[in-house]
Amino acid sequence: MPKLENITQLDAWRADLTAVADASKAQVIVCGGPCCLARGSEAVKAALEDALKAKNAAQRVSVSLSGCQGLCGPGPLVTINPQGVLYQGVRPEHAAAVVDRTVTGGELIDELLPVDPATGAKIRRKTELPFFQQQNLILLRSLHSGDSRNLPSYVAQGGYRGLARALGDMIPEAVVEAVVDSGLRGRGGAAFPTGVKWRACRSAAGEVKYLIANADEGDPGSFVDRALMEGNPFALLEGMAIAAYAIGARQGYIYVRQEYPRAYSSLQEALAQAREAGLLGDKILGTKLSFDIKVVRGAGSYVCGEETALISSVEGRIGEPRVRPPFPVHKGLWDRPTVVNNVETLANVAEIIAQGADWYKGLGTKESTGTKVFSLSGAIRHPGLVEVPFGVTLRQLIFDLGGGLANGRPLKAVVTGGPMGSFVPAQFLDLAAAYETFQEEGFVLGHGSLIVLDDSSCVVDAARHLTAFLHAESCGKCTPCREGTRHLVKMFDDIVAGHGQPDYLPLMEELCQTMAAASFCGLGQGVPNPVLSSLTHFRDEYEAHINDKICPAGVCKALA
């Protein structure tokens, strides 16, 4: 690993790495996402390496373990280039045949090829699979191109062009304004304009400022940040270095939830490589920027996803939200100006600076620019991660990319935005997935999780589970959230047990309105979202539970 002392050396290193990569005629990429790892992708990689050695082809063919490639159901996935072949369900015993017949022989193995869900035909090329064909890969692109957890691989794919341009061609204020102009909004759920937050922090009084990456991805059904940290950590590190240059920070923190041990180790390895190459530390690339990053592990508290509670946790205090104002951009970590952005937000920054704000604004909608990574789960045929421009419809996400519902049953609802999100009924399938369109209909897009419910699901029981989760995760600091969630859970428990009363529904609505207005932080203010959206669009299901003592879906055992 060279020690890069200036931007010219970085560019020369990239050119050398690219030349070496181009000289490699064949490449075998094994998916290293959590689902594929659970199915034995590391053993598949080892078997492929052994098979190549047996054929004396190890010098001519590279084998690498990528990040999550998004298609979670049929793994382990193996991509073979330059043919562009995708195999699924590969096991170690397939390795010899893959090497003999495909890597060196150019022949396809039909039983390992994916099937087009619409026609039933075998798909011969990865780019022909609808799941990949309809995406616009920017943040997830590196996860398909080899081991992007390796710094040379990341640089060869164009990594650190954004940081080089920021340090070489732009003053910090220009970087801030480029992000403002791009329209990038926070991907953690609040969707606040990123550049506006940066501008406020840069202009705040004080020489010491901090940057925090919020990697406390606690929403059930959300795994976007996890995939980026595990498979493409340098995109986050480069984005943080650019953000630090823009706001004037010398120290950054990545707050990773305790339940992400693989993401933690991936980040630590990436940080060590970046420091060794001179891309973190003093006078990065020979410029005035001095910046380093520490990883802090959370303690399993969902409320620490709220930025002021997160700051308290980093300081070693109880993870409870603080009064705002003052906002963190003026008085944050250790009372210094602090920017808190989520992982996906920061991962966008390098591409924005490298390719320009106008390029980024050309993707998505007027008010929701760029692409969004959505996590698909629930009763869907192809669960996983997809990256598309804002503005695609829920129908496209669920049926074109997700392959429709797993059992062919009718769609009942989509839970968007996690436990503080919304129940979106099937009649809104053609709603564009963008912050402004969801807000107009009274829904929450949030962090981008989509949990698909078919007609065998009970919306009342699903809403009860989400409310119980939020009650368990409430920090208890304020009465509206602490007591409001407790009373909501009690009423939900009564309803599914057949003891619900007719006055429960207006009482739940009134309680939700009070919580939204009086709760101290976003958790208490967000609890009403799933409750009110389910009451608005599935009120007949609640009434069946209360008045007729029947669960239409047959889920609630006491009413089945």
KADAVEN-V822011 format. One record per residue. N is the residue number from 1. SS is DSSP state (A for helix, B for strand, O for the rest). PSI is psi as a letter, one per 30 degrees, with the letter a starting at -180 (* if undefined). D_FIRST is the distance of its C-alpha to the first C-alpha in whole Angstrom. Layout:
<<N,SS,PSI,D_FIRST> <N,SS,PSI,D_FIRST>>
//
This chain:
<<1,O,j,0> <2,O,l,4> <3,O,j,7> <4,O,k,9> <5,O,f,12> <6,O,l,15> <7,A,e,15> <8,A,e,16> <9,A,e,12> <10,A,e,11> <11,A,e,14> <12,A,e,13> <13,A,e,10> <14,A,e,12> <15,A,e,15> <16,A,e,13> <17,A,e,11> <18,A,e,15> <19,A,e,17> <20,A,e,15> <21,A,e,16> <22,A,e,20> <23,A,f,20> <24,O,j,20> <25,O,f,24> <26,B,k,24> <27,B,k,22> <28,B,k,24> <29,B,j,23> <30,B,k,24> <31,B,k,25> <32,O,g,24> <33,O,l,26> <34,A,e,28> <35,A,e,31> <36,A,e,30> <37,A,e,28> <38,A,f,31> <39,O,g,33> <40,O,g,30> <41,A,e,27> <42,A,e,25> <43,A,e,28> <44,A,e,28> <45,A,e,24> <46,A,e,25> <47,A,e,28> <48,A,e,27> <49,A,e,24> <50,A,e,27> <51,A,e,29> <52,A,e,27> <53,A,e,26> <54,A,f,30> <55,O,g,30> <56,O,h,28> <57,O,g,26> <58,O,f,23> <59,O,f,21> <60,O,f,22> <61,B,k,22> <62,B,k,19> <63,B,k,20> <64,B,l,19> <65,B,j,20> <66,B,a,20> <67,O,a,22> <68,O,k,25> <69,O,g,27> <70,O,e,30> <71,B,j,33> <72,O,f,33> <73,O,e,37> <74,O,g,36> <75,O,l,33> <76,O,k,31> <77,O,k,30> <78,B,k,28> <79,B,k,27> <80,B,j,27> <81,B,l,26> <82,O,g,27> <83,O,f,31> <84,O,g,30> <85,B,k,32> <86,B,k,32> <87,B,k,33> <88,O,l,34> <89,O,h,35> <90,O,k,33> <91,O,l,34> <92,A,e,32> <93,A,f,35> <94,A,f,35> <95,A,e,31> <96,A,e,33> <97,A,e,35> <98,A,e,33> <99,A,e,31> <100,A,e,34> <101,A,e,36> <102,A,e,33> <103,A,e,30> <104,O,f,31> <105,O,f,35> <106,O,g,35> <107,O,k,37> <108,O,k,38> <109,O,j,39> <110,A,e,41> <111,A,f,41> <112,A,f,38> <113,B,k,38> <114,O,l,39> <115,B,k,42> <116,O,j,43> <117,O,f,45> <118,O,e,47> <119,O,f,48> <120,O,g,47> <121,O,l,46> <122,B,k,43> <123,O,k,40> <124,O,f,38> <125,O,k,35> <126,A,e,33> <127,A,f,33> <128,A,f,37> <129,O,k,37> <130,A,e,39> <131,A,e,36> <132,A,f,33> <133,A,e,36> <134,O,g,37> <135,O,l,34> <136,O,j,32> <137,O,j,28> <138,O,d,26> <139,O,e,25> <140,O,f,25> <141,A,e,24> <142,A,f,20> <143,A,f,22> <144,A,f,23> <145,O,g,20> <146,O,a,18> <147,O,i,16> <148,O,f,15> <149,O,f,14> <150,O,k,11> <151,A,e,9> <152,A,e,8> <153,A,e,12> <154,A,e,13> <155,A,e,12> <156,A,f,13> <157,O,g,16> <158,O,g,17> <159,O,k,15> <160,O,g,15> <161,A,e,18> <162,A,e,20> <163,A,e,19> <164,A,e,18> <165,A,e,22> <166,A,e,23> <167,A,e,21> <168,A,f,22> <169,A,f,26> <170,O,k,27> <171,O,l,29> <172,A,e,29> <173,A,e,32> <174,A,e,31> <175,A,e,29> <176,A,e,31> <177,A,f,34> <178,A,e,32> <179,A,e,31> <180,A,e,35> <181,A,f,36> <182,A,f,34> <183,O,g,36> <184,O,k,33> <185,B,l,35> <186,O,k,34> <187,O,g,33> <188,O,f,34> <189,O,e,38> <190,O,f,39> <191,O,h,38> <192,O,k,38> <193,B,k,37> <194,A,e,33> <195,A,e,34> <196,A,e,37> <197,A,e,35> <198,A,e,33> <199,A,e,35> <200,A,e,37> <201,A,e,35> <202,A,e,34> <203,A,f,37> <204,O,k,38> <205,O,k,39> <206,O,k,37> <207,O,f,33> <208,O,k,31> <209,B,l,31> <210,B,l,29> <211,B,k,27> <212,B,k,27> <213,B,j,26> <214,B,j,29> <215,B,g,28> <216,O,i,31> <217,O,i,32> <218,O,f,35> <219,O,k,38> <220,O,k,39> <221,O,f,38> <222,O,k,35> <223,O,g,31> <224,A,e,30> <225,A,e,27> <226,A,e,26> <227,A,e,25> <228,A,e,23> <229,A,e,21> <230,A,e,21> <231,A,f,20> <232,O,h,18> <233,A,f,17> <234,A,f,15> <235,A,e,18> <236,A,e,20> <237,A,e,17> <238,A,e,17> <239,A,e,21> <240,A,e,21> <241,A,e,19> <242,A,e,22> <243,A,e,25> <244,A,e,24> <245,A,e,24> <246,A,e,27> <247,A,f,29> <248,O,h,28> <249,O,k,26> <250,O,f,24> <251,B,k,24> <252,B,l,23> <253,B,k,24> <254,B,j,24> <255,B,j,27> <256,B,k,27> <257,O,k,30> <258,O,f,31> <259,O,g,31> <260,O,i,28> <261,A,e,26> <262,A,e,23> <263,A,e,23> <264,A,e,22> <265,A,e,20> <266,A,e,18> <267,A,e,18> <268,A,e,16> <269,A,e,13> <270,A,e,13> <271,A,e,13> <272,A,e,11> <273,A,e,8> <274,A,e,10> <275,A,e,10> <276,A,e,7> <277,O,f,6> <278,O,g,10> <279,O,g,12> <280,O,l,14> <281,B,a,16> <282,O,k,17> <283,O,i,18> <284,A,k,15> <285,A,h,14> <286,A,g,17> <287,O,a,20> <288,O,f,22> <289,O,k,21> <290,O,k,20> <291,B,k,20> <292,B,l,18> <293,B,k,20> <294,B,k,21> <295,B,k,22> <296,B,k,26> <297,B,k,28> <298,O,l,31> <299,O,g,34> <300,O,g,36> <301,O,j,38> <302,A,e,38> <303,A,f,40> <304,A,f,37> <305,A,f,36> <306,O,k,38> <307,A,e,36> <308,A,e,38> <309,A,e,38> <310,A,e,35> <311,A,e,34> <312,A,e,37> <313,A,e,35> <314,A,e,32> <315,O,f,34> <316,O,g,35> <317,O,l,39> <318,O,k,41> <319,O,i,39> <320,O,k,42> <321,O,l,42> <322,O,l,44> <323,O,k,46> <324,O,k,45> <325,O,l,46> <326,O,k,44> <327,O,l,41> <328,O,f,37> <329,O,f,36> <330,O,e,39> <331,O,j,39> <332,O,c,36> <333,A,k,34> <334,A,h,36> <335,A,g,38> <336,O,l,35> <337,B,k,35> <338,B,k,32> <339,B,k,31> <340,B,j,31> <341,B,l,30> <342,B,l,29> <343,A,e,26> <344,A,e,27> <345,A,e,28> <346,A,e,25> <347,A,f,23> <348,A,f,26> <349,A,e,25> <350,A,e,22> <351,A,e,24> <352,A,e,27> <353,A,e,25> <354,A,e,23> <355,A,f,27> <356,O,l,29> <357,A,e,32> <358,A,e,35> <359,A,e,32> <360,A,e,32> <361,A,f,36> <362,O,f,37> <363,O,k,36> <364,B,b,38> <365,O,l,41> <366,O,e,42> <367,O,f,42> <368,O,i,39> <369,B,l,36> <370,O,a,33> <371,B,l,33> <372,B,k,33> <373,B,k,32> <374,B,k,35> <375,B,k,35> <376,B,k,38> <377,B,l,40> <378,B,b,43> <379,O,h,46> <380,B,k,44> <381,O,e,43> <382,O,i,39> <383,O,l,38> <384,B,a,34> <385,B,k,32> <386,B,k,33> <387,B,j,32> <388,B,l,35> <389,B,k,36> <390,O,k,38> <391,O,f,42> <392,O,l,42> <393,B,l,45> <394,A,e,45> <395,A,e,46> <396,A,e,44> <397,A,e,41> <398,A,e,43> <399,A,e,45> <400,A,e,43> <401,A,e,39> <402,O,f,40> <403,O,g,43> <404,O,a,46> <405,B,k,47> <406,O,e,47> <407,O,g,50> <408,O,g,52> <409,O,l,53> <410,O,k,54> <411,B,k,52> <412,B,e,53> <413,B,l,51> <414,B,k,47> <415,B,j,46> <416,B,k,43> <417,O,g,41> <418,A,a,41> <419,A,f,44> <420,A,g,45> <421,O,b,45> <422,B,l,48> <423,B,j,50> <424,B,j,50> <425,B,l,53> <426,A,f,53> <427,A,f,55> <428,A,g,52> <429,O,f,50> <430,O,g,50> <431,O,k,49> <432,B,k,45> <433,O,j,42> <434,O,l,42> <435,A,e,42> <436,A,e,46> <437,A,e,47> <438,A,e,47> <439,A,e,48> <440,A,e,51> <441,O,g,52> <442,O,g,52> <443,O,l,48> <444,O,k,45> <445,O,e,42> <446,O,b,40> <447,O,f,36> <448,O,g,37> <449,B,k,38> <450,B,j,41> <451,B,j,43> <452,B,k,45> <453,B,k,49> <454,B,a,51> <455,O,f,55> <456,O,f,55> <457,O,k,53> <458,O,j,55> <459,A,e,54> <460,A,e,56> <461,A,e,54> <462,A,e,51> <463,A,e,52> <464,A,e,53> <465,A,e,50> <466,A,e,48> <467,A,e,50> <468,A,e,50> <469,A,e,46> <470,A,e,46> <471,A,e,49> <472,A,f,47> <473,A,f,44> <474,O,k,46> <475,O,f,45> <476,O,g,49> <477,O,e,49> <478,O,k,52> <479,A,e,55> <480,A,e,55> <481,A,e,51> <482,A,e,52> <483,A,e,56> <484,A,e,56> <485,A,e,53> <486,A,e,55> <487,A,e,58> <488,A,e,57> <489,A,e,55> <490,A,e,59> <491,A,e,61> <492,A,e,58> <493,A,e,59> <494,A,e,63> <495,A,e,62> <496,A,f,60> <497,O,f,63> <498,O,g,66> <499,O,g,67> <500,O,k,66> <501,O,l,68> <502,O,e,69> <503,O,f,68> <504,A,e,65> <505,A,e,63> <506,A,e,65> <507,A,e,64> <508,A,e,60> <509,A,e,60> <510,A,e,61> <511,A,e,59> <512,A,e,56> <513,A,e,57> <514,A,e,58> <515,A,e,54> <516,A,e,53> <517,A,e,54> <518,A,f,54> <519,O,l,51> <520,O,e,49> <521,O,a,45> <522,A,f,44> <523,A,e,45> <524,A,e,48> <525,A,f,49> <526,A,f,47> <527,A,e,49> <528,A,f,52> <529,A,e,50> <530,A,e,50> <531,A,e,53> <532,A,e,55> <533,A,e,53> <534,A,e,55> <535,A,e,58> <536,A,e,58> <537,A,f,57> <538,O,h,59> <539,A,e,61> <540,A,e,64> <541,A,e,61> <542,A,e,62> <543,A,e,66> <544,A,e,66> <545,A,e,64> <546,A,e,67> <547,A,e,70> <548,O,f,70> <549,O,h,68> <550,O,k,66> <551,O,j,62> <552,O,e,62> <553,O,f,59> <554,O,g,60> <555,O,e,57> <556,O,j,59> <557,A,e,61> <558,A,f,64> <559,A,g,65> <560,O,*,64>>
//
